[in-house]
Amino acid sequence: MTLKARTIILNLVAAALAAALAGLAAAHTGAIEEHPIPTTNARPVSLVSGPDGALWFTELLGNKIGRITTDGVITEFPVPTPASQPNTIRPGPDPNPADDCAYQRDSLGEAGFATRYGTFGDCVSRLATTKTLWFSEQNADRLAQLTTDGDIFEYPLPTPHSQPGGLTQGPDGAVWFAEFAGNQIGRLHVKNVGKPAAPGTRSDDAPTESPTESP
């Protein structure tokens, strides 16, 4: 075998070995993509797969709920209560859309309601076809319902400074949650919870002052 032939063979073996090692390294490390959140210092905490095919996450200091598609497109929805520190987010049961629409109409006024939803029937149809996630607000002592269309409805808890954290949908169809500082396990009966503490808000709404929470 000539020197030239030996050199060619050695180069082929070296190339094959390098390719094999590169493939082995890729198999162990994988490919990681990172997607910056538009809000500075948002402090994302909880992430969950949503019922709409996207992923939803909470921004503890950003006071927003984020939605990210698998292509990396992020949309943010502000929480109505300032500095609420949204914590855990999970898919959950859907409340009565007619009740939510009635409260929206009373809270937003006829003009605001018509701008967002059109007629009352349009509102009911829209909320009936959206899916729901729930999240906890650990600094505001509230649980909140979030539709995949971006509407947020908040519900105050009876115990002050309870710091709600983890939550999940129970086998009974209710939302169950843990109160870190309250040392309690809570249950929110979706159909009988009553009116939200504030009208549902969306990222495209004009800012409005949050109503005072009743004792």
N, C-alpha and C positions, 0 to 999 in steps of 0.2 A: 504494500500500500504506500502510495506516495505521501510525502509530507503535506501536500496541498489537500489530498483527500482526508487525511487525519485531521487537519485543521477544520475542514468543513464539518466533519462528524462531531468534533468537540464543540464547535459553535452551536450546532443543532441541539446537542445534549444540554448545553448550558442554557439555551433559550427555552427548551422544554422544562427544565428544572425551575427556571425563574418564573415561568407561567404557572407551574404547579404551586409554587410557594405563594405567588400573588393570589391565586384562587383560594388557597387555604386561609390566607389572612383575611380575605374578603368574607369568607364563610364565617369566620369567628367574630369579625368586627361589625359587619353589616354596613348599610348606608344610612346616615342620620341627616335629616333636614331640620332646620330650625326656622320658625316663623315669628318675627318680632311683633309684639302687641302694639297697636297704635298709641295707647295711653302709656305715658312714662311711669315707671315704678308701679305698675298695676298690681303686682304680686299675685299671679294666678295660683289658685289653690286646688280646686276640684275640677275634674274633667270627666265628661261622660258622653257616650254615644247617644245622640238624640233620635227621636222617632221620625225625623225628616231626612235622615241620611247624612246629616252633618254632625259635628261634635260641639258640645256646649261646655263653657267653663266659667268659673266665678273669678272676679278680680277683687281681692280682699281690700286693697287700698285704693284701687281705681273706682270702687263703688259701681261697678258695671257687671253685666253678664255678657260674655263674649260667645260668638258663634263662628266656627271655622270650618270651611269645607275641606275635603280631602285634597283639594288643589291649593290650599293655603290662604284662601280669601277669608278675611276676618271682618265681622260686623259686630259692633258693640251697642248694648242697650243699657242706658243709665237706670239705676235703681231709684225710685222716687224718694226714699228716705235718705238724707245726707249721712255720710259716714256710717252706713249700716253694716259694713264689713260682710258682704255675702260670702258664705262659707261652702257648704256642701250643696251640690245640685244633682238631681236624679229625675228620670222620667217618672210620671205619676198619673193619677186619675184625673179625668176631665170633669170639672164642675158643671153646673147647669148654665148653658149659654144665655138663656133668657134672663136669669137673675143677674148675670154679669152685665148684659146689655142694658137692663133697666137702671142699674147703678151707674153705668157709664153715661147714660143719657142725663140722669139727675146731676151728676158731678161735672160733666163737661159742658152742659147747657145744650140747647137745641142746635145752635150754630156750630159749636165745636163737634158735637156728635154727628151732625150731617156732613161736615167736612171729612171726618175720618171714616164713617161707616155708610153714609147715605141714609137709608131708611132703617127702621127698627128690624124689619125682616132681613135686610141685608146684613145687619150686625149679627143676628142669631145664626144665619147661614154661615157666615164667615167663622165665627167662634166654634160652631159645631163641626166644621171640617178641619180646624187646626188641632194639633196635638199639644199635649201639656207636659211641662217639666215643673218641678218644684225645687226651691232652694231656701236655705236658712240664712237669716241675717243675725249674726251672733252679737253685734253691738246694738241692735235695735229691738231685740226680743220679738222678732216677727218671722213668720214663714211667708213665702211668696209663691204665687202661681205665675208661670211664664208660658205663654203660648208660643208656638213656633213661628208665629207672625210678628212677635215682638211685643205683645201686650203683657203688662205686669200688674198683678193684683196682690196687695199685701194684707196679711192677717195678723193682728197683734196677739201675743200670748198673755195669759192671765198673770203669770209670775214675773215681776220686774227683775231685771238683771239676771235672767236665767241662762243667757248665752246658748241659744240653740245651735247644735252642730250637725251631726250626722242625721240623715233622714232616709226613709224608704217607704215604698208602698207596701202595705200589709196584705195578707191574704183575705182580709175583710173589705178591701177597697179603700181603706182610710190611709192617711199619711201619718206614719209613726216617726217620732224624732227624739233625740237625746238632748237634755238640758244639762250642759256641762256644769255651770255654776248653780243651777237650781236643784241639782241632784235628783232629777225626775225624768221619767220617760213620758212623753206626751203623745196624744192621738188627736188628729184633726179629722173630724168627720166632714168630708168634702161637701156633701149635699146639705148639711145643716149648719155650716160654719157661719152663715150670716153674711152681711155686707163687708166688703173689703174696707181697710182703713183709709185707702186712698184710691182715686180712679186709676185705672190702668194707664200706663204711659208707654210711649214709643220713642225711639231715637229721633224721629222726625217731628215730634211735638215741640211746640214752644215751651220754654221752662215755665213752670207754675209753682207757686208756693205750696208746700206740703201742708195738709190740714193738721190741726192739733190732735194728738191721740187722746181719746177719752180714757179716763182712769178705769 
